[in-house]
Amino acid sequence: MTSDQGAAAFSGYIDIAAEHVGGKAMLASDEFFAAKENLLKPGRSIFIPDKFTDRGKWMDGWETRRKRTPGYDWCIIKLGLPGIIKGIDIDTNHFLGNNPSYASIEACSSPESSSGQKLASNNTKWTEILPKSPLKPGSQNLFPVSSTDRWTHIRLNIYPDGGVARLRIYGEVLPDWSKMKKNQVIDLAAVEHGGIVVAASDMFFGSKENLIMPGRAQNMGNGWETKRRRGPGYDWAIVRLGRPGQVKKIEVDTNHFKGNFPDTCSIDICDAAGKPLDALTWAEFDWTEILAKTKLNAHSRHFFQNELKKSGLASHVRLNIYPDGGVSRLRIFGILA
């Protein structure tokens, strides 16, 4: 089973529970053998045969002790980005003989300040979004979800006990737009504001989704990077903004890209709100150049404001890089339409 099976199955959605977008394992019924925080870490888990702790075998995941009383184990997780859940990956990688037999998932919508103890109390209304389902050992267990509600927290229930390596909650981010002030300048492309990188010409070395993740990149692998171009043309990535707006300022960050940054870049916008836009249809829309071809530097933050051409509303932004290379982050600052 490949390491990207979950991402491939739920392509177009992001892991809204991931640690790097603010997801947090808040409370668990038990974590005797391995900590709940491992559930949300990046990548698939690893296995070190000869590594032990004073409690037993070291495992890269969340693992509870063997249950000798009735009931089941559970873990409450705060989503880093509230939204609609479309798919779930319960990964039991390396848990062979100690994986749960079944799992279910419940969700709730609760204030950001809610504590784990409050969420675990009988006062919290949980809604089942994944019924009790069998789990395979050492596998990515993928489940589609049909719920259309906006959720802030989930509870993973495992029956009766055991270990889960990683939990991925794929979904569509739904920001609380009521908190935005009139004429407030925000990053319209940011994942936390509902931005999605819908297409890219290539992402051999680094995923296109990294372009709009929170914070600056931790390393070169945490950006978008294309293979070395040996023929004519250039590479590009298209971002659907969280909501259409008027672009006021742009940042192109080549952080950590030192011998492989693009030589130049340009940026186009279009207003295609409500229309599908992917690698097959992007050329059909009317793109307007907002930033002319501009020189880039290695390992630097580039801010463009006065250089931007006057334009109308933007629902999508296309970053063009010449001829190829890596960009860690793209920020599109603007005012909501």
C-alpha positions in Angstrom: 0.0 0.0 0.0 1.6 3.3 -1.1 2.3 6.1 1.3 0.1 8.6 -0.7 -3.0 6.4 -1.1 -5.1 8.5 1.2 -4.0 11.8 -0.5 -4.7 10.3 -3.9 -8.1 8.9 -2.9 -9.2 12.3 -1.5 -7.4 14.5 -4.1 -8.4 18.1 -4.0 -8.9 18.1 -0.2 -6.4 18.7 2.6 -5.8 17.1 5.9 -7.6 19.6 8.2 -6.5 17.7 11.3 -2.8 17.8 10.6 -0.4 19.1 13.2 1.1 21.6 10.7 -2.2 23.3 10.2 -2.9 23.5 13.9 -4.5 20.2 14.6 -4.2 19.0 18.2 -4.8 15.7 20.0 -6.5 17.0 23.1 -7.5 14.1 25.3 -7.4 10.3 25.2 -8.8 7.6 27.3 -5.4 5.9 27.5 -2.0 6.3 25.9 0.1 3.9 27.9 2.4 2.6 25.1 2.5 5.6 22.7 1.3 9.2 22.8 -1.8 10.5 21.1 0.1 13.4 19.5 1.7 11.0 17.1 -1.6 10.6 15.3 -1.3 14.0 13.6 2.4 14.0 12.7 3.5 14.3 9.1 4.3 11.3 6.9 3.6 7.6 7.6 5.0 6.1 10.8 8.3 4.4 11.1 9.4 1.2 12.8 12.6 0.7 14.8 12.9 -3.0 15.6 15.2 -2.8 18.6 13.8 0.4 20.2 12.0 -0.1 23.6 10.9 2.1 26.4 10.3 1.3 30.1 6.7 0.5 29.2 7.4 -1.8 26.3 8.0 -1.6 22.5 8.4 1.9 21.1 5.8 2.6 18.5 5.3 5.6 16.2 1.6 6.1 16.8 -1.1 6.2 19.5 -1.3 2.9 21.4 -3.4 2.0 24.4 -2.8 -0.8 26.9 -4.8 -4.1 26.6 -8.3 -3.5 27.9 -9.4 -5.8 30.7 -12.7 -4.1 31.4 -15.8 -3.4 29.2 -15.7 -0.4 26.9 -13.4 1.0 24.3 -10.7 3.6 23.9 -11.0 7.0 22.3 -9.1 10.2 21.4 -10.5 13.7 21.0 -8.9 15.9 18.3 -9.3 19.6 17.6 -9.2 20.2 13.8 -6.6 22.7 12.9 -9.0 24.1 10.2 -12.7 23.7 10.7 -14.6 22.5 7.7 -16.6 19.8 5.9 -15.1 16.3 6.2 -14.9 14.4 3.0 -12.7 11.4 3.8 -10.8 9.7 6.6 -7.6 7.7 6.6 -7.1 5.5 9.7 -3.6 4.2 9.2 -2.5 1.2 11.2 1.0 1.1 9.7 3.3 -1.2 11.6 0.5 -2.2 14.0 0.4 -6.0 13.4 -1.3 -8.0 16.1 -2.0 -4.9 18.2 -4.2 -2.9 15.9 -7.9 -2.2 16.9 -10.4 -4.5 15.3 -12.9 -1.7 14.6 -13.1 2.1 14.7 -15.7 4.8 14.4 -15.5 8.6 14.2 -17.8 11.2 15.7 -17.7 15.0 15.1 -19.0 18.1 16.8 -19.0 21.9 16.4 -17.7 23.5 19.5 -16.1 26.9 20.5 -12.3 27.1 20.0 -11.8 27.5 23.7 -13.5 24.2 24.6 -11.2 22.0 26.8 -10.8 18.3 26.3 -12.5 17.6 29.6 -15.5 19.6 28.5 -15.7 17.8 25.1 -15.5 14.5 26.9 -18.4 15.3 29.1 -22.0 14.2 28.5 -22.8 17.8 27.7 -21.2 17.6 24.3 -23.4 16.5 21.4 -21.4 14.2 19.1 -22.6 13.2 15.6 -21.4 9.9 14.1 -19.9 10.5 10.7 -18.2 7.1 10.4 -20.1 4.1 11.9 -18.2 1.3 13.5 -16.0 -0.2 10.7 -13.4 -3.0 10.5 -9.8 -2.0 10.3 -7.0 -3.9 8.5 -3.6 -4.3 10.3 -0.6 -2.5 8.8 -2.8 -0.6 6.4 -4.3 2.7 5.4 -8.0 2.2 6.0 -9.8 4.7 3.8 -13.4 5.8 4.3 -15.5 8.4 2.4 -17.7 10.7 4.5 -21.1 12.1 3.3 -21.6 14.7 6.0 -22.1 18.3 4.8 -21.9 20.1 8.2 -19.0 22.2 9.4 -17.1 20.5 12.2 -14.4 21.8 14.6 -13.5 18.6 16.6 -13.6 14.8 16.0 -13.5 11.8 18.3 -11.7 8.6 17.1 -13.1 5.5 18.9 -11.2 2.3 18.7 -12.7 -1.1 19.6 -11.6 -2.4 22.0 -8.0 -1.1 22.3 -4.7 -1.1 20.4 -2.7 1.2 18.1 -3.3 3.6 15.3 -0.2 5.1 13.6 -1.8 8.2 11.9 -5.2 9.8 11.4 -5.9 11.9 8.4 -9.1 13.9 8.1 -9.5 15.2 4.5 -11.9 18.0 4.0 -12.8 21.4 2.7 -11.9 24.4 4.9 -14.8 26.6 5.9 -13.6 29.8 7.5 -15.8 31.9 9.7 -16.2 34.9 7.4 -18.3 36.8 10.0 -15.1 37.4 11.9 -13.6 39.4 9.0 -13.8 43.2 9.2 -15.0 45.2 6.2 -12.1 46.1 3.9 -9.7 44.0 6.0 -6.6 42.8 4.0 -6.1 39.1 4.4 -4.2 36.3 2.5 -7.0 35.3 0.1 -4.9 32.2 -0.9 -4.1 30.9 2.5 -5.4 27.4 3.3 -6.9 28.7 6.6 -9.1 31.0 4.5 -10.2 28.2 2.2 -7.6 28.5 -0.6 -6.9 25.4 -2.7 -4.1 24.8 -5.2 -6.2 23.2 -7.9 -3.5 22.4 -10.5 0.2 22.5 -11.2 2.3 21.7 -14.3 4.6 19.5 -12.2 5.5 18.7 -8.6 8.2 16.1 -8.8 10.1 17.2 -5.7 7.5 19.1 -3.7 3.7 19.2 -3.5 1.7 22.2 -4.8 -0.3 22.2 -1.6 2.7 23.5 0.3 2.5 26.9 -1.4 -0.4 28.0 0.8 0.3 26.3 4.1 0.7 28.4 7.3 4.0 29.9 8.3 7.3 29.8 6.4 8.7 26.5 5.1 10.8 24.5 7.6 13.0 23.1 4.8 13.2 22.7 1.1 10.9 19.7 1.1 8.2 21.9 2.6 7.7 23.9 -0.6 6.6 23.4 -4.2 9.4 22.2 -6.5 9.3 21.0 -10.1 11.8 18.8 -11.9 14.5 20.3 -14.1 13.0 21.4 -17.4 14.9 20.2 -20.4 12.7 21.6 -23.1 10.8 24.8 -23.9 8.1 26.3 -21.7 7.8 27.0 -18.0 6.1 25.7 -14.9 3.0 27.0 -13.2 0.5 26.5 -10.3 -3.1 27.7 -10.0 -4.7 28.7 -6.7 -8.4 29.0 -6.2 -8.8 31.8 -3.6 -10.9 31.1 -0.6 -13.2 33.8 -1.8 -12.9 36.3 -4.7 -11.3 39.6 -3.9 -9.3 42.5 -5.0 -5.5 41.8 -4.9 -3.4 44.4 -3.2 -0.1 42.8 -2.4 1.7 39.5 -3.3 4.5 37.6 -1.6 6.6 35.0 -3.4 8.9 33.2 -0.9 11.9 31.1 -2.1 12.9 30.2 1.4 15.5 27.3 1.4 15.6 27.2 -2.4 19.2 28.3 -3.1 20.5 26.5 -6.2 17.1 25.6 -7.5 15.0 28.7 -7.2 13.2 30.0 -10.4 15.0 32.7 -12.3 11.9 34.8 -12.8 8.2 34.7 -12.2 5.0 36.3 -13.3 1.4 36.2 -11.9 -2.0 36.2 -13.7 -5.5 36.4 -12.3 -8.9 35.5 -13.5 -12.5 35.7 -12.3 -13.9 32.3 -12.7 -15.9 32.0 -9.5 -18.1 28.9 -9.4 -16.5 27.3 -12.4 -14.4 24.2 -12.4 -10.7 25.0 -13.0 -8.1 22.3 -13.3 -5.2 21.3 -15.5 -7.5 20.4 -18.4 -9.5 23.7 -18.4 -7.2 26.5 -17.2 -6.4 27.8 -20.6 -10.1 28.3 -21.4 -10.4 31.2 -19.0 -9.4 34.9 -19.6 -6.2 35.4 -17.6 -5.0 39.0 -16.9 -1.3 39.6 -16.0 -1.1 41.4 -12.7 2.7 41.0 -12.2 5.0 41.1 -15.2 8.0 38.7 -15.5 10.2 39.7 -12.5 13.6 38.5 -11.3 13.7 36.3 -8.2 16.5 35.7 -5.7 17.5 32.6 -3.8 16.2 32.0 -0.3 14.3 35.3 -0.1 10.9 36.8 0.5 9.8 38.9 -2.4 7.0 41.4 -1.9 5.1 43.1 -4.8 2.7 46.0 -4.3 3.6 49.0 -6.5 4.6 46.6 -9.2 1.1 45.2 -9.5 -1.1 46.2 -12.4 -4.6 47.5 -11.8 -7.1 44.7 -12.2 -10.6 43.5 -11.4 -11.7 40.8 -9.1 -9.7 37.6 -8.8 -11.1 34.2 -7.9 -8.0 32.3 -9.2 -4.3 33.2 -9.3 -1.7 31.5 -11.6 1.9 31.7 -10.5 4.3 31.2 -13.5 7.9 30.3 -12.8 10.6 30.4 -15.5 11.8 28.0 -16.4 11.4 25.7 -13.3 12.5 25.3 -9.7 11.1 25.8 -6.2 8.9 28.3 -4.4 8.1 27.7 -0.7 5.1 30.0 -0.2 2.7 32.2 -2.2 0.7 34.9 -0.4 -2.1 36.8 -2.2 -3.1 39.7 0.1 -6.4 41.4 -0.8 -9.8 42.6 0.2 -12.9 40.3 0.0 -15.4 41.1 -2.7 
